[in-house]
Amino acid sequence: MLSVQPDNKPKGCAGCNRKIKDRYLLKALDKYWHEDCLKCACCDCRLGEVGSTLYTKANLILCRRDYLRLFGVTGNCAACSKLIPAFEMVMRAKDNVYHLDCFACQLCNQRFCVGDKFFLKNNMILCQTDYEEGLMKEGYAPQVR
């Protein structure tokens, strides 16, 4: 966890070992850092600028994206069967995971917006219209009152 603190008395930077004379300093992993010294070991981004969370593993300090890229679990999209990188945003329906672009009705390809109803039938994502049409064809349409 990162925190920005006003510098009351100079502290030593864990990155460069020099005194921190800046107005603000970062505290991470129970150590103090210059804003320029606390960087991701992979992409060199300044961790104080990309959020309040950092990741550490195998003696590396990493941003979220690089941590997930290196150590995250990948899987396959339930719609297209292609690999989903661990750092990519996904949609989930029960045990299925989907690329954001693949999360659409598998009959009419209608994309879903936040709050839209969708149905999972025989492991297929369906919009409300296609789901109800399928029920009517099967002879057990929902009761409308």
C-alpha positions in Angstrom: 0.0 0.0 0.0 1.3 3.4 -0.9 0.8 6.6 1.1 1.9 10.1 0.5 3.1 11.9 3.6 4.4 15.3 4.3 8.1 15.2 5.2 8.6 16.4 8.8 12.2 15.3 9.1 14.5 14.0 6.4 14.4 10.2 6.0 16.6 8.0 3.8 15.1 6.7 0.5 14.9 2.9 0.2 15.6 3.3 -3.6 18.7 5.6 -3.7 19.7 5.8 -0.1 19.8 9.6 -0.2 18.0 11.8 2.2 14.5 12.7 1.1 14.3 16.5 1.2 11.2 16.8 -1.0 7.9 18.2 0.3 6.2 14.8 0.0 7.5 11.3 0.2 6.0 7.8 -0.4 5.8 5.1 2.2 5.6 1.6 0.8 6.7 -1.8 2.3 7.4 0.0 5.6 10.1 2.1 3.9 10.3 5.6 2.6 10.9 6.6 -1.1 11.4 9.6 -3.3 8.5 9.8 -5.8 10.9 9.2 -8.6 12.6 6.2 -6.9 9.5 4.0 -6.4 9.1 2.5 -9.8 7.8 -0.8 -11.3 10.7 -3.2 -12.0 9.3 -4.0 -15.4 7.8 -1.0 -17.1 9.6 1.7 -14.9 6.3 3.6 -14.3 6.2 5.7 -11.2 4.0 3.8 -8.8 2.9 6.8 -6.9 1.2 8.1 -10.1 -0.6 4.9 -11.1 -2.6 4.3 -7.9 -2.3 3.5 -4.2 -1.5 -0.2 -4.7 1.7 -2.0 -5.6 2.6 -5.6 -5.9 5.7 -7.5 -4.8 6.9 -11.0 -5.6 10.2 -12.6 -6.2 12.0 -9.5 -4.8 10.3 -7.3 -7.5 8.1 -4.3 -6.9 5.5 -4.2 -9.7 2.5 -2.2 -10.9 -0.8 -4.1 -11.1 -0.6 -4.7 -14.9 2.9 -6.2 -14.8 2.2 -8.3 -11.7 -0.8 -9.9 -13.4 1.1 -10.2 -16.7 3.9 -12.1 -15.0 2.1 -14.0 -12.2 -1.6 -13.9 -13.0 -3.7 -16.8 -14.1 -4.8 -16.8 -17.8 -7.8 -18.6 -19.2 -9.9 -19.1 -22.3 -13.0 -17.1 -23.3 -16.1 -19.2 -23.2 -17.4 -17.6 -26.4 -14.4 -17.5 -28.7 -12.1 -20.0 -26.9 -9.1 -17.6 -27.3 -6.7 -16.9 -24.5 -7.6 -14.1 -22.1 -4.5 -12.4 -20.6 -4.6 -12.2 -16.8 -4.5 -8.4 -16.9 -7.5 -7.9 -19.2 -10.9 -6.9 -17.9 -13.5 -9.7 -18.3 -17.2 -10.5 -17.8 -18.3 -13.5 -15.8 -21.5 -15.6 -15.9 -21.5 -18.5 -13.5 -18.3 -20.4 -14.2 -17.8 -18.8 -17.6 -15.3 -16.0 -18.4 -15.5 -13.8 -21.5 -13.6 -11.1 -23.2 -15.5 -7.8 -22.9 -16.1 -7.8 -26.7 -17.3 -11.4 -26.7 -19.9 -10.8 -24.0 -22.9 -10.5 -26.3 -26.0 -12.5 -27.2 -24.7 -15.5 -29.1 -27.8 -15.6 -31.4 -28.2 -11.9 -32.5 -24.8 -10.5 -31.4 -26.4 -7.7 -29.3 -23.9 -6.3 -26.9 -25.0 -5.8 -23.4 -24.9 -2.5 -21.5 -24.6 -2.1 -17.8 -27.9 -3.1 -16.2 -29.1 -5.1 -19.2 -30.7 -8.5 -18.5 -29.0 -11.5 -20.0 -29.7 -15.2 -19.7 -27.4 -18.2 -19.7 -29.1 -21.3 -21.3 -27.1 -24.4 -22.3 -23.9 -22.4 -21.7 -25.0 -19.7 -24.2 -25.4 -16.1 -23.4 -28.8 -14.8 -24.6 -30.5 -11.5 -24.7 -34.0 -11.4 -23.2 -35.7 -11.4 -26.6 -33.9 -14.5 -27.8 -34.3 -16.3 -24.5 -38.1 -15.7 -24.5 -38.4 -16.7 -28.1 -36.5 -20.0 -27.3 -38.9 -20.7 -24.4 -41.9 -20.1 -26.6 -40.6 -22.5 -29.3 -40.0 -25.2 -26.5 -43.6 -24.7 -25.4 -43.1 -23.4 -21.9 -43.3 -19.6 -22.2 -43.1 -17.6 -19.1 -46.5 -16.5 -17.7 -47.3 -12.9 -18.4 -49.7 -11.2 -16.0 
